[in-house]
């Protein structure tokens, strides 16, 4: 079982307290997981690339800080603070971090 940062009793976090970047690559922190959704904080170092893939869950990406590009089924979407994107289940997508990039990833049934 993956440890989570939040629980039903601890319902508030501050992004500044938990966002951290590696020198290169990706840091993933599970914030909260239940039978319906999984919520993860994803922090990508500048220049990191997540190769094209698809998952069998709907997903949302809510950018907290930084800049990047989401390639969603061949369409490029600019990621920057405040952008919210929906990725339908089984849709091919990739992400490239142009700067350090953090976003809330929610996977749902």
matplotlib code that plots the C-alpha trace (Angstrom):
import matplotlib.pyplot as plt

x = [0.0, 1.3, 1.5, -0.7, -0.1, -3.7, -6.5, -10.1, -9.0, -6.2, -8.0, -5.7, -2.2, -0.1, 1.6, 4.7, 5.1, 5.1, 6.3, 9.9, 11.9, 14.7, 17.8, 16.3, 13.2, 9.9, 8.7, 5.2, 3.4, 0.0, -2.1, -5.3, -6.7, -10.1, -12.2, -13.1, -10.2, -6.4, -4.9, -1.2, 1.2, 3.5, 6.7, 8.8, 12.3, 12.9, 13.5, 11.8, 9.7, 7.0, 6.7, 3.5, 1.2, -2.5, -4.2, -7.6, -8.8, -10.1, -7.5, -7.3, -4.1, -4.3, -1.1, 0.1, 3.4, 5.8, 5.5, 5.3, 3.5, 0.8, 0.5, -3.1, -3.8, -1.6, -2.8, -0.3, -1.7, 0.4, 0.7, 1.1, -0.2, -4.0, -4.5, -6.9, -6.9, -9.1, -7.6, -10.2, -9.5, -7.4, -6.3, -2.6, -0.7, 2.8, 4.1, 7.3, 8.4, 9.9, 10.7, 10.2, 6.5, 4.1, 0.5, -2.3, -3.0, -6.4, -7.2, -10.9, -13.0]
y = [0.0, 3.5, 6.0, 9.1, 12.6, 13.4, 11.5, 12.2, 13.8, 15.9, 17.8, 20.7, 21.0, 23.9, 23.4, 25.3, 22.7, 19.6, 20.6, 19.5, 18.8, 16.4, 17.5, 15.6, 13.5, 13.1, 13.2, 11.7, 12.0, 10.4, 12.9, 11.0, 7.7, 6.2, 3.7, 6.3, 8.6, 8.9, 12.3, 12.8, 15.7, 15.4, 17.5, 17.4, 18.9, 21.3, 19.3, 16.2, 14.3, 11.8, 9.6, 9.2, 6.7, 6.0, 4.9, 3.2, 6.0, 9.5, 12.0, 15.7, 17.9, 21.1, 23.1, 24.6, 26.2, 26.1, 25.7, 22.8, 21.2, 18.5, 16.6, 15.3, 13.0, 15.2, 18.5, 20.6, 22.3, 24.9, 24.2, 27.1, 28.0, 27.7, 25.5, 22.6, 19.9, 16.8, 13.6, 11.0, 7.4, 5.5, 8.8, 9.0, 11.8, 13.0, 15.9, 17.9, 20.3, 23.5, 24.7, 23.0, 22.0, 20.8, 19.7, 17.9, 14.7, 13.1, 9.7, 8.6, 5.6]
z = [0.0, -0.9, 1.9, 1.4, 2.6, 3.4, 5.2, 5.8, 9.1, 7.6, 4.9, 4.2, 2.7, 1.6, -1.8, -0.7, 2.1, -0.1, -3.6, -4.2, -7.3, -8.0, -10.1, -13.0, -13.3, -11.6, -8.0, -7.4, -4.0, -3.5, -1.7, -1.2, -2.5, -2.2, -4.1, -6.8, -7.3, -6.8, -6.4, -6.9, -6.8, -9.7, -9.8, -12.9, -13.1, -16.0, -19.2, -18.0, -20.6, -19.8, -22.9, -24.8, -23.1, -22.3, -19.1, -18.6, -16.3, -16.9, -15.7, -14.9, -14.8, -12.7, -13.0, -9.8, -11.0, -13.8, -17.6, -19.9, -22.8, -22.8, -26.1, -26.0, -28.9, -31.2, -29.9, -28.0, -24.8, -23.1, -19.4, -16.9, -13.5, -13.3, -16.4, -15.9, -18.6, -18.9, -20.4, -21.4, -20.6, -23.2, -24.8, -25.8, -24.1, -23.2, -21.0, -21.3, -18.5, -19.9, -16.4, -13.1, -13.3, -10.6, -11.1, -9.3, -11.2, -10.5, -11.8, -11.7, -12.7]

ax = plt.figure().add_subplot(projection="3d")
ax.plot(x, y, z, "-o")
ax.set_aspect("equal")
plt.show()
